[in-house]
Amino acid sequence: MSKPIAIQGIRGSFHHEVVQHYFNGSNNVIECMSFDSAVDSLLNGKADDIVMALENSIAGSILPNYALIDKHDLKIVGEYFLDIQHSLMALDGQSINDIKEVHSHPMALLQCKVFLKKHPHIKLVEAKDTADVAKQISEDKIFGIAAIASKNAALMFGLNVLAESIQTIKHNETRFVIVKREHPEVNEKMLNKASLKFILDHKRGSLATMLNVMSDCKLNLTKIQSLPKIDTPWKYAFFVDVTFEEYKDYEKAKSIIALMADDFKILGEYKNARL
């Protein structure tokens, strides 16, 4: 029997929803209240995979997760884009006027900012997980408090949905990645996307030169993110995602980047979920 998949959050969370889509309906998960503990479950062998949110179309990149993947030399082996639809939910028999507080993950609160501003009587309270708030409201029979979570969470914990699709931008996607300790053997013909990390000298034109190399090797840059190098002030690591049609073009680019950059690392090679 395969090992469970580690997720940040609990069953009913968006991470759990990704597991069900990506792993063909699997409910075999390890529920973790932080990404650090999810990584620990991978490193100690309790899980073989983590589902990890990496960026959102509204809120941008989740920088600590890039750092976790890099720090522990983990490998991205796949990705999944999930349409995030937030719902406001509470125990039955209440209207939105009865709600004094809304509890949810900070990202969910941020994404629903415009809707929440219309109800200034409601206090906003940050929590570790969207679905966990819904579960606590249900189990402890808490009136006057609502959760922002997925409709799946409302169904799972028997809560009444007071408002649907309350996120400010209706098309709200999060990109999740599937992470392992090691990259499995995969047919190169199945690979058309990669996540890379490198550090460049802090001098004029160094990044432009690197981007030109990628272009010359027929790589399409789909994401670039910089993170400070903690032990060297004002020096940055660049995390990039590239897509390619021919693996040999990507191999050529790798060999050149390895010569030009410091601390070059392949964070993952996988199939582009957009195709």
PEMO-V521206 format. One line per field, one symbol per residue. phi: phi as a letter, one per 40 degrees, with the letter a starting at -180 (. if undefined). psi: psi as a letter, one per 30 degrees, with the letter a starting at -180 (. if undefined). burial: I if it has 24 or more other ideal C-beta (glycine too) atoms within 12 Angstrom, else O. A space follows every 50 residues. Layout:
BEGIN
phi = ???
psi = ???
burial = ???
END
This chain:
BEGIN
phi = .cccccbchbdhccccccdcccbfgcbcbbcbcacccccdccccgcbbab cbcbabcccgccddcdccccdcfcbcbaaabbccbcbcbaccgbbccccc bbbacdcccccbdcccccbcccccbcbcacccccccdcccfccgbbbbac cdccccbgbcccabfcccbccbbbcbbbbbcbcccbcdcccaaabbbabb ccadgccdccccdccccgcbcbababbccdcbdgbbcbbbbbbacbcccc cccdccccccbcfcaccibaccccc
psi = klllkkljalkfleeeeeeeeehhgkgiljkkfleeeeeefeeggflflk kkkelkfefakiefeeeeeeeghlkkfllkkkjjjkkkllklgllfffkf kkklkeeeeefgeeeeffiffkkkkklfkeeeeeeeeeeghjlfklljal feeeeeghlkjfklhgkejejjkkkklkklelklkkkfffkgklklklkl kilkfeeeeeeeeeefghkjjfkkkkkkjefjkgkkkkkkkkllekeeee eeeeeeeeefllhkkjflkakjff.
burial = OOOIIIIIIIIIIIIIIIIIIIIOOIOOIIIIOIIOIIIOIIOOOOIIII IIIIIIOIIOIIOOIIIIIIOIOIIIIIIIIIIIIIIIIIIOOOOOOOIO IIIIIOIIIIIIIOIIOOIOOIOIIOIIIIIIIIIIIIOOOIOIIIIIII IIIIOIIOIIIIIOOIIOOOOIIIIIIIIIIOOOOOOOOOIIIIIIIIII OOOOOOIOOIIOIIOOIOIIIIIIIOIOOOOOOOOIIIIIIIIIOOIOII OOIIOIIOOIIOIIIIIIIIIIIOO
END
